[in-house]
Structures are given as C-alpha cells and as structure tokens.
C-alpha cells in the first residue's frame, strides 16, 4: 500500500503520512504532527487538524468499531426512520 499524502487546497502545504504521524511540508519548512494536529517537532508549529486526521487516520482494513456501527445504522439505504415500505407505494 502506498503512502497517503494530500496537498492542502488553501495553503498548498503537503500532508504526508509518516508511520501514523503526519509530516507537513510548506515553503521549505517541515513539521511532524499527531493525528489530532498537535505538534511533535520541526520548524512548522501548526497544521490543519482535519487534514492530519484525514491523512493519519484509520486505513481501510483496520478494525474500527465505530465504522462498523455506522454502517449497520445506515443499512436502511435512504429510507427515513419510521417509514414502512408500504408508505412509499
């Protein structure tokens, strides 16, 4: 599997997965951040926490209980809660 990376749409900074942390490269400076966007080391001291979560977050194939629960909750496939099949005819 390749390394996850993405260019920030506003700042142009590159966000790169680095073994569960995120390396951010911007205008010749770098910084290392946790999944929640908190700083670990480097010249860059701030990063977009949503981008960090997106890049370093759980990957496909991980066992993520909340993801499984969400899929089960959405198994109605677009039908509003409380509606019956006979209501849509």
PDB file of N, CA, C and O in Angstrom:
ATOM      1  N   UNK A   1       0.851  -1.182   0.000  1.00  0.00           N
ATOM      2  CA  UNK A   1       0.000   0.000   0.000  1.00  0.00           C
ATOM      3  C   UNK A   1       0.884   1.229   0.000  1.00  0.00           C
ATOM      4  O   UNK A   1       1.896   1.261   0.701  1.00  0.00           O
ATOM      5  N   UNK A   2       0.526   2.234  -0.767  1.00  0.00           N
ATOM      6  CA  UNK A   2       1.306   3.457  -0.862  1.00  0.00           C
ATOM      7  C   UNK A   2       1.139   4.359   0.347  1.00  0.00           C
ATOM      8  O   UNK A   2       0.290   4.130   1.209  1.00  0.00           O
ATOM      9  N   UNK A   3       1.960   5.374   0.387  1.00  0.00           N
ATOM     10  CA  UNK A   3       1.909   6.351   1.468  1.00  0.00           C
ATOM     11  C   UNK A   3       0.820   7.371   1.138  1.00  0.00           C
ATOM     12  O   UNK A   3       0.753   7.888   0.023  1.00  0.00           O
ATOM     13  N   UNK A   4      -0.031   7.650   2.127  1.00  0.00           N
ATOM     14  CA  UNK A   4      -1.089   8.636   1.929  1.00  0.00           C
ATOM     15  C   UNK A   4      -0.497  10.037   1.966  1.00  0.00           C
ATOM     16  O   UNK A   4       0.308  10.352   2.843  1.00  0.00           O
ATOM     17  N   UNK A   5      -0.889  10.867   1.024  1.00  0.00           N
ATOM     18  CA  UNK A   5      -0.455  12.255   1.018  1.00  0.00           C
ATOM     19  C   UNK A   5      -1.511  13.085   0.302  1.00  0.00           C
ATOM     20  O   UNK A   5      -2.267  12.581  -0.529  1.00  0.00           O
ATOM     21  N   UNK A   6      -1.546  14.370   0.646  1.00  0.00           N
ATOM     22  CA  UNK A   6      -2.520  15.257   0.037  1.00  0.00           C
ATOM     23  C   UNK A   6      -2.033  16.693   0.151  1.00  0.00           C
ATOM     24  O   UNK A   6      -1.457  17.092   1.163  1.00  0.00           O
ATOM     25  N   UNK A   7      -2.274  17.461  -0.903  1.00  0.00           N
ATOM     26  CA  UNK A   7      -1.934  18.884  -0.907  1.00  0.00           C
ATOM     27  C   UNK A   7      -3.109  19.658  -0.318  1.00  0.00           C
ATOM     28  O   UNK A   7      -4.253  19.463  -0.729  1.00  0.00           O
ATOM     29  N   UNK A   8      -2.828  20.535   0.640  1.00  0.00           N
ATOM     30  CA  UNK A   8      -3.881  21.342   1.259  1.00  0.00           C
ATOM     31  C   UNK A   8      -4.471  22.272   0.201  1.00  0.00           C
ATOM     32  O   UNK A   8      -3.725  22.974  -0.481  1.00  0.00           O
ATOM     33  N   UNK A   9      -5.792  22.288   0.052  1.00  0.00           N
ATOM     34  CA  UNK A   9      -6.397  23.069  -1.030  1.00  0.00           C
ATOM     35  C   UNK A   9      -6.252  24.589  -0.889  1.00  0.00           C
ATOM     36  O   UNK A   9      -6.373  25.303  -1.885  1.00  0.00           O
ATOM     37  N   UNK A  10      -5.998  25.097   0.309  1.00  0.00           N
ATOM     38  CA  UNK A  10      -5.884  26.541   0.505  1.00  0.00           C
ATOM     39  C   UNK A  10      -4.436  26.981   0.635  1.00  0.00           C
ATOM     40  O   UNK A  10      -4.012  27.917  -0.043  1.00  0.00           O
ATOM     41  N   UNK A  11      -3.668  26.317   1.502  1.00  0.00           N
ATOM     42  CA  UNK A  11      -2.294  26.756   1.757  1.00  0.00           C
ATOM     43  C   UNK A  11      -1.287  26.179   0.786  1.00  0.00           C
ATOM     44  O   UNK A  11      -0.216  26.753   0.592  1.00  0.00           O
ATOM     45  N   UNK A  12      -1.615  25.040   0.167  1.00  0.00           N
ATOM     46  CA  UNK A  12      -0.673  24.371  -0.724  1.00  0.00           C
ATOM     47  C   UNK A  12       0.331  23.498  -0.001  1.00  0.00           C
ATOM     48  O   UNK A  12       1.196  22.903  -0.644  1.00  0.00           O
ATOM     49  N   UNK A  13       0.245  23.404   1.321  1.00  0.00           N
ATOM     50  CA  UNK A  13       1.155  22.545   2.087  1.00  0.00           C
ATOM     51  C   UNK A  13       0.889  21.077   1.760  1.00  0.00           C
ATOM     52  O   UNK A  13      -0.250  20.686   1.505  1.00  0.00           O
ATOM     53  N   UNK A  14       1.949  20.272   1.770  1.00  0.00           N
ATOM     54  CA  UNK A  14       1.805  18.829   1.555  1.00  0.00           C
ATOM     55  C   UNK A  14       1.700  18.132   2.896  1.00  0.00           C
ATOM     56  O   UNK A  14       2.521  18.362   3.784  1.00  0.00           O
ATOM     57  N   UNK A  15       0.701  17.284   3.048  1.00  0.00           N
ATOM     58  CA  UNK A  15       0.483  16.476   4.244  1.00  0.00           C
ATOM     59  C   UNK A  15       0.789  15.030   3.869  1.00  0.00           C
ATOM     60  O   UNK A  15       0.166  14.479   2.961  1.00  0.00           O
ATOM     61  N   UNK A  16       1.752  14.409   4.567  1.00  0.00           N
ATOM     62  CA  UNK A  16       2.249  13.092   4.189  1.00  0.00           C
ATOM     63  C   UNK A  16       2.222  12.182   5.406  1.00  0.00           C
ATOM     64  O   UNK A  16       2.740  12.536   6.466  1.00  0.00           O
ATOM     65  N   UNK A  17       1.611  10.993   5.251  1.00  0.00           N
ATOM     66  CA  UNK A  17       1.570  10.009   6.336  1.00  0.00           C
ATOM     67  C   UNK A  17       2.976   9.514   6.617  1.00  0.00           C
ATOM     68  O   UNK A  17       3.714   9.158   5.698  1.00  0.00           O
ATOM     69  N   UNK A  18       3.344   9.493   7.888  1.00  0.00           N
ATOM     70  CA  UNK A  18       4.659   9.012   8.284  1.00  0.00           C
ATOM     71  C   UNK A  18       4.490   8.111   9.503  1.00  0.00           C
ATOM     72  O   UNK A  18       4.645   8.551  10.642  1.00  0.00           O
ATOM     73  N   UNK A  19       4.170   6.844   9.247  1.00  0.00           N
ATOM     74  CA  UNK A  19       4.006   5.843  10.303  1.00  0.00           C
ATOM     75  C   UNK A  19       3.011   6.277  11.371  1.00  0.00           C
ATOM     76  O   UNK A  19       3.295   6.159  12.562  1.00  0.00           O
ATOM     77  N   UNK A  20       1.844   6.782  10.958  1.00  0.00           N
ATOM     78  CA  UNK A  20       0.805   7.168  11.895  1.00  0.00           C
ATOM     79  C   UNK A  20       0.853   8.621  12.324  1.00  0.00           C
ATOM     80  O   UNK A  20      -0.109   9.129  12.899  1.00  0.00           O
ATOM     81  N   UNK A  21       1.948   9.289  12.055  1.00  0.00           N
ATOM     82  CA  UNK A  21       2.046  10.735  12.271  1.00  0.00           C
ATOM     83  C   UNK A  21       1.940  11.404  10.902  1.00  0.00           C
ATOM     84  O   UNK A  21       1.865  10.724   9.879  1.00  0.00           O
ATOM     85  N   UNK A  22       1.934  12.726  10.886  1.00  0.00           N
ATOM     86  CA  UNK A  22       1.813  13.449   9.612  1.00  0.00           C
ATOM     87  C   UNK A  22       2.968  14.427   9.473  1.00  0.00           C
ATOM     88  O   UNK A  22       3.187  15.272  10.340  1.00  0.00           O
ATOM     89  N   UNK A  23       3.703  14.304   8.376  1.00  0.00           N
ATOM     90  CA  UNK A  23       4.757  15.271   8.056  1.00  0.00           C
ATOM     91  C   UNK A  23       4.143  16.324   7.146  1.00  0.00           C
ATOM     92  O   UNK A  23       3.534  15.999   6.127  1.00  0.00           O
ATOM     93  N   UNK A  24       4.308  17.583   7.520  1.00  0.00           N
ATOM     94  CA  UNK A  24       3.785  18.686   6.720  1.00  0.00           C
ATOM     95  C   UNK A  24       4.964  19.446   6.146  1.00  0.00           C
ATOM     96  O   UNK A  24       5.886  19.820   6.872  1.00  0.00           O
ATOM     97  N   UNK A  25       4.934  19.676   4.836  1.00  0.00           N
ATOM     98  CA  UNK A  25       5.988  20.424   4.138  1.00  0.00           C
ATOM     99  C   UNK A  25       5.348  21.645   3.501  1.00  0.00           C
ATOM    100  O   UNK A  25       4.380  21.540   2.747  1.00  0.00           O
ATOM    101  N   UNK A  26       5.917  22.828   3.826  1.00  0.00           N
ATOM    102  CA  UNK A  26       5.351  24.064   3.291  1.00  0.00           C
ATOM    103  C   UNK A  26       6.432  25.132   3.194  1.00  0.00           C
ATOM    104  O   UNK A  26       7.059  25.485   4.192  1.00  0.00           O
ATOM    105  N   UNK A  27       6.642  25.639   1.993  1.00  0.00           N
ATOM    106  CA  UNK A  27       7.605  26.711   1.728  1.00  0.00           C
ATOM    107  C   UNK A  27       8.982  26.434   2.328  1.00  0.00           C
ATOM    108  O   UNK A  27       9.581  27.303   2.961  1.00  0.00           O
ATOM    109  N   UNK A  28       9.477  25.206   2.121  1.00  0.00           N
ATOM    110  CA  UNK A  28      10.813  24.840   2.573  1.00  0.00           C
ATOM    111  C   UNK A  28      10.916  24.466   4.041  1.00  0.00           C
ATOM    112  O   UNK A  28      12.004  24.130   4.510  1.00  0.00           O
ATOM    113  N   UNK A  29       9.828  24.514   4.770  1.00  0.00           N
ATOM    114  CA  UNK A  29       9.844  24.125   6.185  1.00  0.00           C
ATOM    115  C   UNK A  29       9.054  22.840   6.358  1.00  0.00           C
ATOM    116  O   UNK A  29       8.176  22.524   5.555  1.00  0.00           O
ATOM    117  N   UNK A  30       9.374  22.100   7.417  1.00  0.00           N
ATOM    118  CA  UNK A  30       8.658  20.863   7.712  1.00  0.00           C
ATOM    119  C   UNK A  30       8.272  20.829   9.184  1.00  0.00           C
ATOM    120  O   UNK A  30       8.843  21.533  10.017  1.00  0.00           O
ATOM    121  N   UNK A  31       7.304  20.006   9.470  1.00  0.00           N
ATOM    122  CA  UNK A  31       6.884  19.770  10.843  1.00  0.00           C
ATOM    123  C   UNK A  31       6.255  18.398  10.932  1.00  0.00           C
ATOM    124  O   UNK A  31       5.729  17.886   9.944  1.00  0.00           O
ATOM    125  N   UNK A  32       6.306  17.806  12.097  1.00  0.00           N
ATOM    126  CA  UNK A  32       5.713  16.496  12.336  1.00  0.00           C
ATOM    127  C   UNK A  32       4.593  16.674  13.352  1.00  0.00           C
ATOM    128  O   UNK A  32       4.780  17.318  14.384  1.00  0.00           O
ATOM    129  N   UNK A  33       3.419  16.096  13.055  1.00  0.00           N
ATOM    130  CA  UNK A  33       2.227  16.302  13.866  1.00  0.00           C
ATOM    131  C   UNK A  33       1.537  14.971  14.147  1.00  0.00           C
ATOM    132  O   UNK A  33       1.665  14.010  13.388  1.00  0.00           O
ATOM    133  N   UNK A  34       0.802  14.942  15.258  1.00  0.00           N
ATOM    134  CA  UNK A  34      -0.004  13.773  15.602  1.00  0.00           C
ATOM    135  C   UNK A  34      -1.279  13.788  14.761  1.00  0.00           C
ATOM    136  O   UNK A  34      -1.578  14.764  14.073  1.00  0.00           O
ATOM    137  N   UNK A  35      -2.019  12.689  14.833  1.00  0.00           N
ATOM    138  CA  UNK A  35      -3.269  12.550  14.087  1.00  0.00           C
ATOM    139  C   UNK A  35      -4.258  13.670  14.416  1.00  0.00           C
ATOM    140  O   UNK A  35      -5.061  14.054  13.566  1.00  0.00           O
ATOM    141  N   UNK A  36      -4.208  14.195  15.639  1.00  0.00           N
ATOM    142  CA  UNK A  36      -5.132  15.262  16.044  1.00  0.00           C
ATOM    143  C   UNK A  36      -4.615  16.656  15.690  1.00  0.00           C
ATOM    144  O   UNK A  36      -5.268  17.651  16.007  1.00  0.00           O
ATOM    145  N   UNK A  37      -3.460  16.745  15.040  1.00  0.00           N
ATOM    146  CA  UNK A  37      -2.900  18.026  14.616  1.00  0.00           C
ATOM    147  C   UNK A  37      -1.960  18.674  15.614  1.00  0.00           C
ATOM    148  O   UNK A  37      -1.452  19.766  15.359  1.00  0.00           O
ATOM    149  N   UNK A  38      -1.716  18.021  16.754  1.00  0.00           N
ATOM    150  CA  UNK A  38      -0.796  18.611  17.734  1.00  0.00           C
ATOM    151  C   UNK A  38       0.653  18.409  17.282  1.00  0.00           C
ATOM    152  O   UNK A  38       0.999  17.389  16.687  1.00  0.00           O
ATOM    153  N   UNK A  39       1.478  19.394  17.577  1.00  0.00           N
ATOM    154  CA  UNK A  39       2.858  19.447  17.115  1.00  0.00           C
ATOM    155  C   UNK A  39       3.733  18.437  17.847  1.00  0.00           C
ATOM    156  O   UNK A  39       3.583  18.231  19.051  1.00  0.00           O
ATOM    157  N   UNK A  40       4.652  17.806  17.108  1.00  0.00           N
ATOM    158  CA  UNK A  40       5.652  16.906  17.695  1.00  0.00           C
ATOM    159  C   UNK A  40       7.025  17.544  17.592  1.00  0.00           C
ATOM    160  O   UNK A  40       7.723  17.703  18.594  1.00  0.00           O
ATOM    161  N   UNK A  41       7.417  17.918  16.349  1.00  0.00           N
ATOM    162  CA  UNK A  41       8.727  18.530  16.139  1.00  0.00           C
ATOM    163  C   UNK A  41       8.769  19.243  14.796  1.00  0.00           C
ATOM    164  O   UNK A  41       7.887  19.058  13.958  1.00  0.00           O
ATOM    165  N   UNK A  42       9.796  20.056  14.599  1.00  0.00           N
ATOM    166  CA  UNK A  42      10.018  20.719  13.321  1.00  0.00           C
ATOM    167  C   UNK A  42       9.797  22.218  13.370  1.00  0.00           C
ATOM    168  O   UNK A  42       9.349  22.772  14.374  1.00  0.00           O
ATOM    169  N   UNK A  43      10.130  22.872  12.233  1.00  0.00           N
ATOM    170  CA  UNK A  43      10.001  24.325  12.146  1.00  0.00           C
ATOM    171  C   UNK A  43       8.536  24.760  12.093  1.00  0.00           C
ATOM    172  O   UNK A  43       8.158  25.756  12.709  1.00  0.00           O
ATOM    173  N   UNK A  44       7.712  24.011  11.355  1.00  0.00           N
ATOM    174  CA  UNK A  44       6.287  24.329  11.311  1.00  0.00           C
ATOM    175  C   UNK A  44       5.660  23.922  12.640  1.00  0.00           C
ATOM    176  O   UNK A  44       5.834  22.792  13.096  1.00  0.00           O
ATOM    177  N   UNK A  45       4.936  24.840  13.251  1.00  0.00           N
ATOM    178  CA  UNK A  45       4.375  24.583  14.580  1.00  0.00           C
ATOM    179  C   UNK A  45       2.857  24.401  14.563  1.00  0.00           C
ATOM    180  O   UNK A  45       2.265  24.091  15.598  1.00  0.00           O
ATOM    181  N   UNK A  46       2.218  24.589  13.405  1.00  0.00           N
ATOM    182  CA  UNK A  46       0.767  24.402  13.343  1.00  0.00           C
ATOM    183  C   UNK A  46       0.397  23.690  12.044  1.00  0.00           C
ATOM    184  O   UNK A  46       1.064  23.826  11.019  1.00  0.00           O
ATOM    185  N   UNK A  47      -0.689  22.930  12.126  1.00  0.00           N
ATOM    186  CA  UNK A  47      -1.181  22.186  10.968  1.00  0.00           C
ATOM    187  C   UNK A  47      -2.698  22.106  11.054  1.00  0.00           C
ATOM    188  O   UNK A  47      -3.279  22.267  12.128  1.00  0.00           O
ATOM    189  N   UNK A  48      -3.321  21.861   9.936  1.00  0.00           N
ATOM    190  CA  UNK A  48      -4.767  21.706   9.881  1.00  0.00           C
ATOM    191  C   UNK A  48      -5.134  20.361  10.511  1.00  0.00           C
ATOM    192  O   UNK A  48      -4.777  19.318   9.964  1.00  0.00           O
ATOM    193  N   UNK A  49      -5.841  20.356  11.652  1.00  0.00           N
ATOM    194  CA  UNK A  49      -6.152  19.089  12.329  1.00  0.00           C
ATOM    195  C   UNK A  49      -7.038  18.163  11.501  1.00  0.00           C
ATOM    196  O   UNK A  49      -6.937  16.943  11.628  1.00  0.00           O
ATOM    197  N   UNK A  50      -7.897  18.716  10.661  1.00  0.00           N
ATOM    198  CA  UNK A  50      -8.736  17.852   9.828  1.00  0.00           C
ATOM    199  C   UNK A  50      -7.924  17.156   8.749  1.00  0.00           C
ATOM    200  O   UNK A  50      -8.178  15.994   8.431  1.00  0.00           O
ATOM    201  N   UNK A  51      -6.950  17.856   8.186  1.00  0.00           N
ATOM    202  CA  UNK A  51      -6.061  17.225   7.200  1.00  0.00           C
ATOM    203  C   UNK A  51      -5.223  16.134   7.873  1.00  0.00           C
ATOM    204  O   UNK A  51      -5.019  15.062   7.303  1.00  0.00           O
ATOM    205  N   UNK A  52      -4.741  16.411   9.083  1.00  0.00           N
ATOM    206  CA  UNK A  52      -3.951  15.407   9.812  1.00  0.00           C
ATOM    207  C   UNK A  52      -4.782  14.163  10.068  1.00  0.00           C
ATOM    208  O   UNK A  52      -4.299  13.045   9.886  1.00  0.00           O
ATOM    209  N   UNK A  53      -6.020  14.343  10.486  1.00  0.00           N
ATOM    210  CA  UNK A  53      -6.916  13.206  10.735  1.00  0.00           C
ATOM    211  C   UNK A  53      -7.152  12.427   9.444  1.00  0.00           C
ATOM    212  O   UNK A  53      -7.153  11.196   9.443  1.00  0.00           O
ATOM    213  N   UNK A  54      -7.352  13.152   8.355  1.00  0.00           N
ATOM    214  CA  UNK A  54      -7.616  12.509   7.069  1.00  0.00           C
ATOM    215  C   UNK A  54      -6.418  11.664   6.623  1.00  0.00           C
ATOM    216  O   UNK A  54      -6.590  10.541   6.149  1.00  0.00           O
ATOM    217  N   UNK A  55      -5.216  12.202   6.774  1.00  0.00           N
ATOM    218  CA  UNK A  55      -4.010  11.516   6.305  1.00  0.00           C
ATOM    219  C   UNK A  55      -3.579  10.401   7.249  1.00  0.00           C
ATOM    220  O   UNK A  55      -3.253   9.306   6.790  1.00  0.00           O
ATOM    221  N   UNK A  56      -3.569  10.651   8.551  1.00  0.00           N
ATOM    222  CA  UNK A  56      -3.041   9.669   9.505  1.00  0.00           C
ATOM    223  C   UNK A  56      -4.120   8.801  10.128  1.00  0.00           C
ATOM    224  O   UNK A  56      -3.814   7.891  10.897  1.00  0.00           O
ATOM    225  N   UNK A  57      -5.386   9.073   9.804  1.00  0.00           N
ATOM    226  CA  UNK A  57      -6.487   8.329  10.407  1.00  0.00           C
ATOM    227  C   UNK A  57      -6.469   6.864  10.036  1.00  0.00           C
ATOM    228  O   UNK A  57      -5.578   6.397   9.327  1.00  0.00           O
ATOM    229  N   UNK A  58      -7.462   6.146  10.523  1.00  0.00           N
ATOM    230  CA  UNK A  58      -7.553   4.706  10.281  1.00  0.00           C
ATOM    231  C   UNK A  58      -7.630   4.404   8.794  1.00  0.00           C
ATOM    232  O   UNK A  58      -8.338   5.078   8.045  1.00  0.00           O
ATOM    233  N   UNK A  59      -6.909   3.402   8.385  1.00  0.00           N
ATOM    234  CA  UNK A  59      -6.868   2.998   6.985  1.00  0.00           C
ATOM    235  C   UNK A  59      -7.849   1.845   6.752  1.00  0.00           C
ATOM    236  O   UNK A  59      -8.255   1.168   7.697  1.00  0.00           O
ATOM    237  N   UNK A  60      -8.218   1.631   5.508  1.00  0.00           N
ATOM    238  CA  UNK A  60      -9.085   0.510   5.188  1.00  0.00           C
ATOM    239  C   UNK A  60      -8.429  -0.778   5.650  1.00  0.00           C
ATOM    240  O   UNK A  60      -7.217  -0.951   5.519  1.00  0.00           O
ATOM    241  N   UNK A  61      -9.234  -1.678   6.191  1.00  0.00           N
ATOM    242  CA  UNK A  61      -8.720  -2.932   6.707  1.00  0.00           C
ATOM    243  C   UNK A  61      -8.500  -2.892   8.205  1.00  0.00           C
ATOM    244  O   UNK A  61      -8.356  -3.943   8.830  1.00  0.00           O
ATOM    245  N   UNK A  62      -8.470  -1.697   8.804  1.00  0.00           N
ATOM    246  CA  UNK A  62      -8.356  -1.597  10.260  1.00  0.00           C
ATOM    247  C   UNK A  62      -9.657  -2.053  10.890  1.00  0.00           C
ATOM    248  O   UNK A  62     -10.720  -1.958  10.277  1.00  0.00           O
ATOM    249  N   UNK A  63      -9.573  -2.543  12.099  1.00  0.00           N
ATOM    250  CA  UNK A  63     -10.761  -2.879  12.855  1.00  0.00           C
ATOM    251  C   UNK A  63     -11.180  -1.625  13.611  1.00  0.00           C
ATOM    252  O   UNK A  63     -10.556  -1.243  14.600  1.00  0.00           O
ATOM    253  N   UNK A  64     -12.230  -1.000  13.138  1.00  0.00           N
ATOM    254  CA  UNK A  64     -12.692   0.250  13.724  1.00  0.00           C
ATOM    255  C   UNK A  64     -14.150   0.058  14.130  1.00  0.00           C
ATOM    256  O   UNK A  64     -15.036   0.112  13.278  1.00  0.00           O
ATOM    257  N   UNK A  65     -14.415  -0.166  15.421  1.00  0.00           N
ATOM    258  CA  UNK A  65     -15.786  -0.456  15.854  1.00  0.00           C
ATOM    259  C   UNK A  65     -16.796   0.609  15.451  1.00  0.00           C
ATOM    260  O   UNK A  65     -17.895   0.268  15.012  1.00  0.00           O
ATOM    261  N   UNK A  66     -16.455   1.900  15.587  1.00  0.00           N
ATOM    262  CA  UNK A  66     -17.434   2.933  15.277  1.00  0.00           C
ATOM    263  C   UNK A  66     -17.811   2.913  13.800  1.00  0.00           C
ATOM    264  O   UNK A  66     -18.952   3.215  13.450  1.00  0.00           O
ATOM    265  N   UNK A  67     -16.861   2.559  12.926  1.00  0.00           N
ATOM    266  CA  UNK A  67     -17.160   2.491  11.498  1.00  0.00           C
ATOM    267  C   UNK A  67     -18.168   1.367  11.235  1.00  0.00           C
ATOM    268  O   UNK A  67     -19.106   1.545  10.458  1.00  0.00           O
ATOM    269  N   UNK A  68     -17.976   0.210  11.881  1.00  0.00           N
ATOM    270  CA  UNK A  68     -18.899  -0.899  11.711  1.00  0.00           C
ATOM    271  C   UNK A  68     -20.291  -0.533  12.220  1.00  0.00           C
ATOM    272  O   UNK A  68     -21.290  -0.881  11.591  1.00  0.00           O
ATOM    273  N   UNK A  69     -20.364   0.164  13.350  1.00  0.00           N
ATOM    274  CA  UNK A  69     -21.656   0.576  13.897  1.00  0.00           C
ATOM    275  C   UNK A  69     -22.345   1.553  12.950  1.00  0.00           C
ATOM    276  O   UNK A  69     -23.557   1.474  12.748  1.00  0.00           O
ATOM    277  N   UNK A  70     -21.579   2.472  12.371  1.00  0.00           N
ATOM    278  CA  UNK A  70     -22.162   3.444  11.450  1.00  0.00           C
ATOM    279  C   UNK A  70     -22.735   2.732  10.226  1.00  0.00           C
ATOM    280  O   UNK A  70     -23.816   3.087   9.757  1.00  0.00           O
ATOM    281  N   UNK A  71     -22.026   1.737   9.707  1.00  0.00           N
ATOM    282  CA  UNK A  71     -22.510   1.007   8.548  1.00  0.00           C
ATOM    283  C   UNK A  71     -23.796   0.264   8.871  1.00  0.00           C
ATOM    284  O   UNK A  71     -24.710   0.215   8.048  1.00  0.00           O
ATOM    285  N   UNK A  72     -23.872  -0.318  10.074  1.00  0.00           N
ATOM    286  CA  UNK A  72     -25.085  -1.024  10.472  1.00  0.00           C
ATOM    287  C   UNK A  72     -26.241  -0.054  10.630  1.00  0.00           C
ATOM    288  O   UNK A  72     -27.368  -0.368  10.247  1.00  0.00           O
ATOM    289  N   UNK A  73     -25.978   1.125  11.191  1.00  0.00           N
ATOM    290  CA  UNK A  73     -27.028   2.123  11.401  1.00  0.00           C
ATOM    291  C   UNK A  73     -27.562   2.654  10.076  1.00  0.00           C
ATOM    292  O   UNK A  73     -28.728   3.038   9.993  1.00  0.00           O
ATOM    293  N   UNK A  74     -26.737   2.682   9.050  1.00  0.00           N
ATOM    294  CA  UNK A  74     -27.143   3.211   7.749  1.00  0.00           C
ATOM    295  C   UNK A  74     -27.650   2.139   6.801  1.00  0.00           C
ATOM    296  O   UNK A  74     -27.786   2.393   5.605  1.00  0.00           O
ATOM    297  N   UNK A  75     -27.934   0.939   7.312  1.00  0.00           N
ATOM    298  CA  UNK A  75     -28.339  -0.152   6.433  1.00  0.00           C
ATOM    299  C   UNK A  75     -29.732   0.047   5.841  1.00  0.00           C
ATOM    300  O   UNK A  75     -30.146  -0.732   4.982  1.00  0.00           O
ATOM    301  N   UNK A  76     -30.480   1.093   6.290  1.00  0.00           N
ATOM    302  CA  UNK A  76     -31.803   1.382   5.738  1.00  0.00           C
ATOM    303  C   UNK A  76     -31.737   1.928   4.324  1.00  0.00           C
ATOM    304  O   UNK A  76     -32.761   2.001   3.645  1.00  0.00           O
ATOM    305  N   UNK A  77     -30.556   2.311   3.868  1.00  0.00           N
ATOM    306  CA  UNK A  77     -30.312   2.763   2.494  1.00  0.00           C
ATOM    307  C   UNK A  77     -31.256   3.874   2.045  1.00  0.00           C
ATOM    308  O   UNK A  77     -31.921   3.756   1.016  1.00  0.00           O
ATOM    309  N   UNK A  78     -31.310   4.955   2.823  1.00  0.00           N
ATOM    310  CA  UNK A  78     -32.020   6.134   2.370  1.00  0.00           C
ATOM    311  C   UNK A  78     -33.461   6.249   2.812  1.00  0.00           C
ATOM    312  O   UNK A  78     -34.066   7.309   2.650  1.00  0.00           O
ATOM    313  N   UNK A  79     -34.031   5.187   3.369  1.00  0.00           N
ATOM    314  CA  UNK A  79     -35.407   5.258   3.826  1.00  0.00           C
ATOM    315  C   UNK A  79     -35.457   5.991   5.155  1.00  0.00           C
ATOM    316  O   UNK A  79     -34.707   5.623   6.060  1.00  0.00           O
ATOM    317  N   UNK A  80     -36.292   7.003   5.327  1.00  0.00           N
ATOM    318  CA  UNK A  80     -36.386   7.712   6.601  1.00  0.00           C
ATOM    319  C   UNK A  80     -36.784   6.779   7.730  1.00  0.00           C
ATOM    320  O   UNK A  80     -37.539   5.829   7.522  1.00  0.00           O
ATOM    321  N   UNK A  81     -36.278   7.050   8.919  1.00  0.00           N
ATOM    322  CA  UNK A  81     -36.621   6.227  10.065  1.00  0.00           C
ATOM    323  C   UNK A  81     -38.118   6.303  10.321  1.00  0.00           C
ATOM    324  O   UNK A  81     -38.727   7.366  10.202  1.00  0.00           O
ATOM    325  N   UNK A  82     -38.703   5.167  10.671  1.00  0.00           N
ATOM    326  CA  UNK A  82     -40.120   5.122  10.979  1.00  0.00           C
ATOM    327  C   UNK A  82     -41.005   4.894   9.764  1.00  0.00           C
ATOM    328  O   UNK A  82     -42.198   4.634   9.916  1.00  0.00           O
ATOM    329  N   UNK A  83     -40.448   4.984   8.568  1.00  0.00           N
ATOM    330  CA  UNK A  83     -41.269   4.773   7.379  1.00  0.00           C
ATOM    331  C   UNK A  83     -41.361   3.284   7.085  1.00  0.00           C
ATOM    332  O   UNK A  83     -40.457   2.516   7.413  1.00  0.00           O
ATOM    333  N   UNK A  84     -42.458   2.890   6.468  1.00  0.00           N
ATOM    334  CA  UNK A  84     -42.669   1.497   6.103  1.00  0.00           C
ATOM    335  C   UNK A  84     -42.608   1.401   4.590  1.00  0.00           C
ATOM    336  O   UNK A  84     -42.827   2.387   3.886  1.00  0.00           O
ATOM    337  N   UNK A  85     -42.309   0.208   4.094  1.00  0.00           N
ATOM    338  CA  UNK A  85     -42.243   0.038   2.656  1.00  0.00           C
ATOM    339  C   UNK A  85     -43.565   0.368   1.999  1.00  0.00           C
ATOM    340  O   UNK A  85     -43.588   0.884   0.881  1.00  0.00           O
ATOM    341  N   UNK A  86     -44.664   0.080   2.670  1.00  0.00           N
ATOM    342  CA  UNK A  86     -45.975   0.339   2.080  1.00  0.00           C
ATOM    343  C   UNK A  86     -46.247   1.835   1.956  1.00  0.00           C
ATOM    344  O   UNK A  86     -47.064   2.243   1.130  1.00  0.00           O
ATOM    345  N   UNK A  87     -45.560   2.679   2.782  1.00  0.00           N
ATOM    346  CA  UNK A  87     -45.733   4.125   2.706  1.00  0.00           C
ATOM    347  C   UNK A  87     -45.203   4.702   1.403  1.00  0.00           C
ATOM    348  O   UNK A  87     -45.695   5.727   0.931  1.00  0.00           O
ATOM    349  N   UNK A  88     -44.201   4.050   0.820  1.00  0.00           N
ATOM    350  CA  UNK A  88     -43.575   4.593  -0.378  1.00  0.00           C
ATOM    351  C   UNK A  88     -44.302   4.223  -1.656  1.00  0.00           C
ATOM    352  O   UNK A  88     -43.908   4.678  -2.729  1.00  0.00           O
ATOM    353  N   UNK A  89     -45.373   3.397  -1.578  1.00  0.00           N
ATOM    354  CA  UNK A  89     -46.117   2.988  -2.777  1.00  0.00           C
ATOM    355  C   UNK A  89     -47.230   3.929  -3.080  1.00  0.00           C
ATOM    356  O   UNK A  89     -47.956   3.733  -4.055  1.00  0.00           O
TER     357      UNK A  89
END
